[in-house]
Amino acid sequence: MAETTADGEPARTGTSAERGNRRWWTAAVFAYIVLEGAGLQMRGAVVPELRRTFPVTDWQLGLVAPAGTLGFLVVVVLVGAVAGQFRTRRLLFLGVVGTGVGVLLMGLAPSFGLFLAALLGRGMLTGVARGTDRPLLSHLYPEARGRIFGYYDMMWAVGATAGPVLVAVAVSLGNWRLAYFALALAFVPVAALVWWLPAPEENGGDAPLDVAELRRIGRRPEVVAMALAVFLSTAVEGGLFTWLTTFAEGRLTGPLSTASLSVMLAAYVPGRLVSGQLSERFGYVRLSVGLAAVLIPALGYTFFFAEGLWLLVGFFAVGLTVSGLYPTLLAYGTEAVPEHSAPVNAMAAVTSAMGIAAAPAVMGFVIGDAGVAFAMQLLVVPAGLLLVLVVATDLLAGRASGS
């Protein structure tokens, strides 16, 4: 009898050639997500240079983040709905090439308007790749989704940490555009690898999807719980991404306050590596409970008590803890409907974008009235709600298995 996984899918054993093909596809996806993470975090680091290069106002600079996110969200939802109808390699190749071309055009843009247009197009093509790459991994590693999702997001964190450094190096060489040219060049071997590789097993594995099936997926308790939990966890992350450096200003010296976000992002690398490994030992929901339970005191220590250099310790601890939540929660939702990884991935992408956008906006109003310290302390609220949600999910799952 063929070996199967816990959810009834065939375990990926296969011939040595098939295992080699799987490893190469994994390398291609990981290389892409490193570059995508770098490009995403370069976006914020380059804003001061855009102000110096183009005659723009602050509200126009504020369009940088939504320009990249809007196109991404629209396309990743569409890809999630139709992924089962198209060949995975074609979608991924289109996404990789399109992202690289978009990055190149951002570096070449002669005006701020064309920079935004290139950013919008780049976000749309990124949506094609991001709507395809993680579902591909889900089907290549059905026996270890939590671990492979953790590694995938760890590689994103590697790129995200390196992105601002790349901009800083380019600026030190005299031109911020060099960072975009270098990043665009790095996409070339990744695109060549995707083009060269034999098609992945089962064409990526997602089954064709109709409207009735999409509604059924959206009503699954596991998927609903995942979406709510992802919203809450990424609300915490969004607040940190946007306001951590502002909080650090005046509490740390200039270079240290500038590096505060990089300290937190650097913690994402070991955090996601360890959470990916622990997910197989404890299960996705139990691990989420543990991470949320540790996140609350980490936030409390950092934003209520820590001072001076101890703030950096707190930033690292927060990053180490919060980093494991998204991949673990997504793996839990995917396990419920493994034959439809793409729409689950799309739902998580949408709810995470909502969380990342909503929390900083609310905090901005709070900062105007009560200051940044109080706004950062309020991050314990979504963290507390997340803990309540994952504990309730764990209890309900235990009752269901007991019955």
C-alpha positions as a Python dict, from the first residue, in 0.01 Angstrom:
ca = {
    (1, 'M'): (0, 0, 0),
    (2, 'A'): (127, 347, -88),
    (3, 'E'): (240, 566, 197),
    (4, 'T'): (3, 853, 274),
    (5, 'T'): (3, 1162, 489),
    (6, 'A'): (-232, 1243, 777),
    (7, 'D'): (-476, 1419, 543),
    (8, 'G'): (-489, 1129, 300),
    (9, 'E'): (-260, 1270, 31),
    (10, 'P'): (19, 1053, -105),
    (11, 'A'): (350, 1111, 69),
    (12, 'R'): (622, 1237, -163),
    (13, 'T'): (878, 955, -183),
    (14, 'G'): (932, 886, -555),
    (15, 'T'): (1248, 822, -753),
    (16, 'S'): (1576, 1002, -704),
    (17, 'A'): (1500, 1210, -1014),
    (18, 'E'): (1163, 1315, -869),
    (19, 'R'): (1321, 1403, -536),
    (20, 'G'): (1589, 1602, -718),
    (21, 'N'): (1324, 1788, -917),
    (22, 'R'): (1139, 1869, -596),
    (23, 'R'): (1456, 2008, -438),
    (24, 'W'): (1526, 2228, -743),
    (25, 'W'): (1171, 2365, -745),
    (26, 'T'): (1208, 2438, -373),
    (27, 'A'): (1533, 2622, -443),
    (28, 'A'): (1365, 2826, -718),
    (29, 'V'): (1074, 2926, -492),
    (30, 'F'): (1305, 3011, -203),
    (31, 'A'): (1533, 3219, -427),
    (32, 'Y'): (1233, 3411, -558),
    (33, 'I'): (1092, 3486, -214),
    (34, 'V'): (1431, 3613, -92),
    (35, 'L'): (1436, 3863, -379),
    (36, 'E'): (1070, 3956, -330),
    (37, 'G'): (1128, 4019, 42),
    (38, 'A'): (1425, 4240, -40),
    (39, 'G'): (1220, 4440, -289),
    (40, 'L'): (934, 4485, -45),
    (41, 'Q'): (1149, 4626, 234),
    (42, 'M'): (1353, 4838, -8),
    (43, 'R'): (1029, 5025, -75),
    (44, 'G'): (1030, 5195, 264),
    (45, 'A'): (1405, 5253, 272),
    (46, 'V'): (1404, 5434, -61),
    (47, 'V'): (1131, 5687, 31),
    (48, 'P'): (1379, 5953, 158),
    (49, 'E'): (1571, 5920, -169),
    (50, 'L'): (1252, 5962, -372),
    (51, 'R'): (1186, 6285, -186),
    (52, 'R'): (1530, 6412, -287),
    (53, 'T'): (1503, 6292, -649),
    (54, 'F'): (1149, 6396, -740),
    (55, 'P'): (949, 6711, -650),
    (56, 'V'): (682, 6534, -444),
    (57, 'T'): (483, 6607, -131),
    (58, 'D'): (448, 6383, 173),
    (59, 'W'): (97, 6273, 75),
    (60, 'Q'): (229, 6163, -263),
    (61, 'L'): (505, 5963, -95),
    (62, 'G'): (229, 5804, 111),
    (63, 'L'): (103, 5642, -211),
    (64, 'V'): (410, 5417, -233),
    (65, 'A'): (279, 5150, 4),
    (66, 'P'): (-78, 5123, -135),
    (67, 'A'): (48, 5128, -496),
    (68, 'G'): (245, 4812, -435),
    (69, 'T'): (-23, 4643, -228),
    (70, 'L'): (-332, 4716, -436),
    (71, 'G'): (-219, 4537, -750),
    (72, 'F'): (-84, 4247, -548),
    (73, 'L'): (-411, 4185, -363),
    (74, 'V'): (-629, 4192, -673),
    (75, 'V'): (-412, 3948, -865),
    (76, 'V'): (-336, 3707, -581),
    (77, 'V'): (-711, 3661, -528),
    (78, 'L'): (-765, 3594, -898),
    (79, 'V'): (-478, 3347, -909),
    (80, 'G'): (-615, 3171, -602),
    (81, 'A'): (-948, 3125, -778),
    (82, 'V'): (-811, 2995, -1110),
    (83, 'A'): (-480, 2830, -1016),
    (84, 'G'): (-614, 2482, -1083),
    (85, 'Q'): (-689, 2577, -1445),
    (86, 'F'): (-335, 2677, -1547),
    (87, 'R'): (8, 2520, -1549),
    (88, 'T'): (204, 2609, -1238),
    (89, 'R'): (533, 2661, -1421),
    (90, 'R'): (380, 2913, -1663),
    (91, 'L'): (224, 3113, -1381),
    (92, 'L'): (540, 3110, -1173),
    (93, 'F'): (762, 3202, -1470),
    (94, 'L'): (530, 3491, -1556),
    (95, 'G'): (539, 3610, -1196),
    (96, 'V'): (917, 3587, -1160),
    (97, 'V'): (991, 3761, -1491),
    (98, 'G'): (722, 4023, -1431),
    (99, 'T'): (849, 4102, -1081),
    (100, 'G'): (1204, 4141, -1209),
    (101, 'V'): (1097, 4367, -1498),
    (102, 'G'): (889, 4575, -1257),
    (103, 'V'): (1190, 4621, -1029),
    (104, 'L'): (1402, 4728, -1328),
    (105, 'L'): (1141, 4981, -1440),
    (106, 'M'): (1125, 5126, -1087),
    (107, 'G'): (1497, 5190, -1108),
    (108, 'L'): (1467, 5347, -1453),
    (109, 'A'): (1159, 5562, -1377),
    (110, 'P'): (1226, 5926, -1480),
    (111, 'S'): (934, 6060, -1275),
    (112, 'F'): (753, 5978, -953),
    (113, 'G'): (432, 5898, -1143),
    (114, 'L'): (611, 5637, -1355),
    (115, 'F'): (778, 5499, -1042),
    (116, 'L'): (432, 5442, -892),
    (117, 'A'): (308, 5289, -1218),
    (118, 'A'): (603, 5049, -1224),
    (119, 'L'): (539, 4967, -858),
    (120, 'L'): (173, 4893, -932),
    (121, 'G'): (266, 4664, -1221),
    (122, 'R'): (534, 4496, -1019),
    (123, 'G'): (281, 4429, -740),
    (124, 'M'): (40, 4270, -986),
    (125, 'L'): (303, 4033, -1126),
    (126, 'T'): (422, 3958, -774),
    (127, 'G'): (64, 3851, -701),
    (128, 'V'): (90, 3594, -981),
    (129, 'A'): (405, 3442, -831),
    (130, 'R'): (295, 3465, -468),
    (131, 'G'): (-40, 3311, -556),
    (132, 'T'): (146, 3015, -706),
    (133, 'D'): (467, 2951, -514),
    (134, 'R'): (342, 2858, -167),
    (135, 'P'): (60, 2636, -302),
    (136, 'L'): (327, 2457, -506),
    (137, 'L'): (527, 2391, -191),
    (138, 'S'): (210, 2271, -20),
    (139, 'H'): (169, 1998, -278),
    (140, 'L'): (537, 1911, -298),
    (141, 'Y'): (557, 1868, 81),
    (142, 'P'): (212, 1751, 199),
    (143, 'E'): (372, 1568, 490),
    (144, 'A'): (549, 1880, 622),
    (145, 'R'): (353, 2192, 531),
    (146, 'G'): (420, 2371, 858),
    (147, 'R'): (794, 2315, 832),
    (148, 'I'): (823, 2414, 467),
    (149, 'F'): (600, 2722, 514),
    (150, 'G'): (820, 2825, 804),
    (151, 'Y'): (1132, 2788, 590),
    (152, 'Y'): (964, 2980, 306),
    (153, 'D'): (884, 3274, 533),
    (154, 'M'): (1231, 3249, 685),
    (155, 'M'): (1377, 3305, 338),
    (156, 'W'): (1146, 3605, 295),
    (157, 'A'): (1287, 3742, 620),
    (158, 'V'): (1643, 3699, 490),
    (159, 'G'): (1556, 3913, 190),
    (160, 'A'): (1356, 4162, 396),
    (161, 'T'): (1654, 4215, 626),
    (162, 'A'): (1890, 4261, 332),
    (163, 'G'): (1668, 4500, 132),
    (164, 'P'): (1728, 4819, 333),
    (165, 'V'): (2100, 4734, 347),
    (166, 'L'): (2107, 4713, -33),
    (167, 'V'): (1953, 5060, -56),
    (168, 'A'): (2204, 5196, 196),
    (169, 'V'): (2494, 5055, -7),
    (170, 'A'): (2352, 5202, -329),
    (171, 'V'): (2310, 5544, -165),
    (172, 'S'): (2667, 5528, -36),
    (173, 'L'): (2777, 5466, -396),
    (174, 'G'): (2589, 5777, -502),
    (175, 'N'): (2262, 5654, -660),
    (176, 'W'): (1966, 5471, -506),
    (177, 'R'): (1876, 5333, -851),
    (178, 'L'): (2173, 5095, -833),
    (179, 'A'): (1986, 4893, -570),
    (180, 'Y'): (1698, 4831, -811),
    (181, 'F'): (1932, 4746, -1100),
    (182, 'A'): (2119, 4492, -886),
    (183, 'L'): (1796, 4336, -762),
    (184, 'A'): (1652, 4313, -1114),
    (185, 'L'): (1967, 4137, -1233),
    (186, 'A'): (1930, 3882, -952),
    (187, 'F'): (1592, 3774, -1094),
    (188, 'V'): (1752, 3652, -1419),
    (189, 'P'): (1897, 3321, -1289),
    (190, 'V'): (1575, 3249, -1096),
    (191, 'A'): (1365, 3295, -1410),
    (192, 'A'): (1609, 3076, -1606),
    (193, 'L'): (1581, 2802, -1343),
    (194, 'V'): (1200, 2805, -1353),
    (195, 'W'): (1208, 2789, -1734),
    (196, 'W'): (1466, 2507, -1738),
    (197, 'L'): (1320, 2275, -1473),
    (198, 'P'): (1089, 1988, -1566),
    (199, 'A'): (728, 2050, -1467),
    (200, 'P'): (667, 1995, -1093),
    (201, 'E'): (482, 1685, -978),
    (202, 'E'): (107, 1689, -1051),
    (203, 'N'): (146, 2036, -1207),
    (204, 'G'): (142, 2187, -860),
    (205, 'G'): (-152, 1980, -741),
    (206, 'D'): (-446, 2223, -704),
    (207, 'A'): (-781, 2085, -819),
    (208, 'P'): (-1006, 2295, -1049),
    (209, 'L'): (-1234, 2524, -854),
    (210, 'D'): (-1591, 2643, -910),
    (211, 'V'): (-1800, 2900, -722),
    (212, 'A'): (-1979, 2643, -507),
    (213, 'E'): (-1649, 2488, -399),
    (214, 'L'): (-1505, 2831, -325),
    (215, 'R'): (-1799, 2905, -96),
    (216, 'R'): (-1753, 2571, 78),
    (217, 'I'): (-1388, 2650, 142),
    (218, 'G'): (-1477, 2993, 281),
    (219, 'R'): (-1719, 2836, 529),
    (220, 'R'): (-1478, 2576, 667),
    (221, 'P'): (-1427, 2651, 1041),
    (222, 'E'): (-1052, 2591, 1009),
    (223, 'V'): (-1022, 2838, 722),
    (224, 'V'): (-1233, 3101, 900),
    (225, 'A'): (-1026, 3061, 1218),
    (226, 'M'): (-707, 3089, 1014),
    (227, 'A'): (-826, 3409, 842),
    (228, 'L'): (-922, 3577, 1171),
    (229, 'A'): (-601, 3470, 1342),
    (230, 'V'): (-389, 3588, 1047),
    (231, 'F'): (-563, 3926, 1058),
    (232, 'L'): (-482, 3968, 1428),
    (233, 'S'): (-122, 3847, 1404),
    (234, 'T'): (-43, 4065, 1103),
    (235, 'A'): (-210, 4362, 1274),
    (236, 'V'): (66, 4333, 1534),
    (237, 'E'): (327, 4301, 1258),
    (238, 'G'): (188, 4597, 1064),
    (239, 'G'): (204, 4820, 1369),
    (240, 'L'): (562, 4714, 1429),
    (241, 'F'): (671, 4756, 1067),
    (242, 'T'): (530, 5108, 1047),
    (243, 'W'): (592, 5262, 1388),
    (244, 'L'): (881, 5075, 1552),
    (245, 'T'): (1148, 5310, 1420),
    (246, 'T'): (941, 5611, 1529),
    (247, 'F'): (910, 5460, 1876),
    (248, 'A'): (1287, 5401, 1889),
    (249, 'E'): (1370, 5762, 1801),
    (250, 'G'): (1461, 5951, 2117),
    (251, 'R'): (1492, 5624, 2312),
    (252, 'L'): (1800, 5501, 2127),
    (253, 'T'): (2085, 5688, 1961),
    (254, 'G'): (2048, 5775, 1591),
    (255, 'P'): (2214, 5469, 1428),
    (256, 'L'): (2052, 5230, 1676),
    (257, 'S'): (1706, 5375, 1627),
    (258, 'T'): (1746, 5345, 1251),
    (259, 'A'): (1855, 4983, 1290),
    (260, 'S'): (1572, 4890, 1530),
    (261, 'L'): (1346, 4747, 1259),
    (262, 'S'): (1635, 4549, 1112),
    (263, 'V'): (1698, 4398, 1456),
    (264, 'M'): (1339, 4279, 1473),
    (265, 'L'): (1342, 4150, 1114),
    (266, 'A'): (1668, 3966, 1174),
    (267, 'A'): (1488, 3770, 1448),
    (268, 'Y'): (1241, 3646, 1186),
    (269, 'V'): (1509, 3417, 1039),
    (270, 'P'): (1569, 3195, 1346),
    (271, 'G'): (1208, 3245, 1457),
    (272, 'R'): (1063, 3096, 1141),
    (273, 'L'): (1327, 2824, 1123),
    (274, 'V'): (1246, 2703, 1474),
    (275, 'S'): (869, 2739, 1442),
    (276, 'G'): (877, 2536, 1122),
    (277, 'Q'): (1051, 2254, 1305),
    (278, 'L'): (833, 2274, 1614),
    (279, 'S'): (511, 2262, 1411),
    (280, 'E'): (569, 1894, 1340),
    (281, 'R'): (619, 1818, 1707),
    (282, 'F'): (333, 2015, 1862),
    (283, 'G'): (87, 2067, 1576),
    (284, 'Y'): (-17, 2394, 1418),
    (285, 'V'): (-280, 2509, 1666),
    (286, 'R'): (-86, 2416, 1980),
    (287, 'L'): (222, 2593, 1847),
    (288, 'S'): (11, 2901, 1766),
    (289, 'V'): (-119, 2899, 2124),
    (290, 'G'): (236, 2887, 2256),
    (291, 'L'): (361, 3164, 2027),
    (292, 'A'): (69, 3394, 2111),
    (293, 'A'): (113, 3325, 2482),
    (294, 'V'): (480, 3428, 2464),
    (295, 'L'): (416, 3724, 2235),
    (296, 'I'): (204, 3908, 2494),
    (297, 'P'): (475, 3929, 2765),
    (298, 'A'): (735, 4006, 2496),
    (299, 'L'): (528, 4306, 2385),
    (300, 'G'): (461, 4403, 2746),
    (301, 'Y'): (829, 4395, 2840),
    (302, 'T'): (938, 4588, 2531),
    (303, 'F'): (682, 4869, 2532),
    (304, 'F'): (601, 4901, 2903),
    (305, 'F'): (931, 4841, 3082),
    (306, 'A'): (1243, 4820, 2861),
    (307, 'E'): (1479, 5114, 2831),
    (308, 'G'): (1804, 5189, 2651),
    (309, 'L'): (1981, 4897, 2486),
    (310, 'W'): (1735, 4656, 2648),
    (311, 'L'): (1485, 4781, 2391),
    (312, 'L'): (1686, 4599, 2123),
    (313, 'V'): (1655, 4279, 2323),
    (314, 'G'): (1281, 4335, 2336),
    (315, 'F'): (1260, 4406, 1962),
    (316, 'F'): (1444, 4082, 1890),
    (317, 'A'): (1221, 3885, 2127),
    (318, 'V'): (905, 4023, 1967),
    (319, 'G'): (1032, 3941, 1619),
    (320, 'L'): (1138, 3592, 1727),
    (321, 'T'): (789, 3520, 1857),
    (322, 'V'): (554, 3692, 1612),
    (323, 'S'): (744, 3563, 1307),
    (324, 'G'): (624, 3204, 1346),
    (325, 'L'): (253, 3280, 1359),
    (326, 'Y'): (173, 3349, 993),
    (327, 'P'): (329, 3036, 837),
    (328, 'T'): (193, 2815, 1117),
    (329, 'L'): (-161, 2951, 1086),
    (330, 'L'): (-154, 2923, 707),
    (331, 'A'): (-40, 2562, 729),
    (332, 'Y'): (-334, 2491, 963),
    (333, 'G'): (-584, 2639, 717),
    (334, 'T'): (-427, 2458, 423),
    (335, 'E'): (-449, 2121, 600),
    (336, 'A'): (-829, 2157, 603),
    (337, 'V'): (-854, 2167, 221),
    (338, 'P'): (-513, 2056, 86),
    (339, 'E'): (-649, 2009, -265),
    (340, 'H'): (-721, 2384, -281),
    (341, 'S'): (-403, 2541, -141),
    (342, 'A'): (-415, 2841, -375),
    (343, 'P'): (-748, 2992, -258),
    (344, 'V'): (-650, 2937, 106),
    (345, 'N'): (-319, 3108, 36),
    (346, 'A'): (-507, 3395, -133),
    (347, 'M'): (-742, 3433, 163),
    (348, 'A'): (-447, 3451, 401),
    (349, 'A'): (-277, 3708, 177),
    (350, 'V'): (-585, 3929, 175),
    (351, 'T'): (-650, 3913, 549),
    (352, 'S'): (-282, 3969, 625),
    (353, 'A'): (-277, 4277, 402),
    (354, 'M'): (-587, 4405, 581),
    (355, 'G'): (-422, 4354, 919),
    (356, 'I'): (-98, 4517, 810),
    (357, 'A'): (-289, 4817, 671),
    (358, 'A'): (-554, 4861, 943),
    (359, 'A'): (-343, 4856, 1258),
    (360, 'P'): (-93, 5126, 1155),
    (361, 'A'): (-379, 5352, 1044),
    (362, 'V'): (-558, 5319, 1380),
    (363, 'M'): (-229, 5367, 1562),
    (364, 'G'): (-166, 5684, 1363),
    (365, 'F'): (-478, 5842, 1511),
    (366, 'V'): (-377, 5727, 1859),
    (367, 'I'): (-28, 5870, 1816),
    (368, 'G'): (-175, 6208, 1727),
    (369, 'D'): (-364, 6219, 2056),
    (370, 'A'): (-163, 6013, 2304),
    (371, 'G'): (184, 5956, 2159),
    (372, 'V'): (368, 5666, 2002),
    (373, 'A'): (447, 5486, 2330),
    (374, 'F'): (79, 5438, 2415),
    (375, 'A'): (5, 5328, 2057),
    (376, 'M'): (274, 5059, 2074),
    (377, 'Q'): (139, 4940, 2409),
    (378, 'L'): (-200, 4888, 2246),
    (379, 'L'): (-48, 4608, 2035),
    (380, 'V'): (-115, 4378, 2329),
    (381, 'V'): (-486, 4406, 2241),
    (382, 'P'): (-475, 4219, 1906),
    (383, 'A'): (-219, 3983, 2059),
    (384, 'G'): (-459, 3906, 2344),
    (385, 'L'): (-751, 3854, 2107),
    (386, 'L'): (-530, 3622, 1902),
    (387, 'L'): (-451, 3413, 2209),
    (388, 'V'): (-821, 3382, 2295),
    (389, 'L'): (-899, 3278, 1937),
    (390, 'V'): (-630, 3011, 1903),
    (391, 'V'): (-707, 2869, 2249),
    (392, 'A'): (-1075, 2842, 2153),
    (393, 'T'): (-976, 2679, 1823),
    (394, 'D'): (-759, 2430, 2008),
    (395, 'L'): (-1039, 2344, 2250),
    (396, 'L'): (-1292, 2298, 1969),
    (397, 'A'): (-1048, 2084, 1772),
    (398, 'G'): (-992, 1870, 2080),
    (399, 'R'): (-1366, 1819, 2127),
    (400, 'A'): (-1410, 1732, 1760),
    (401, 'S'): (-1135, 1470, 1773),
    (402, 'G'): (-1270, 1333, 2100),
    (403, 'S'): (-1616, 1287, 1955),
}
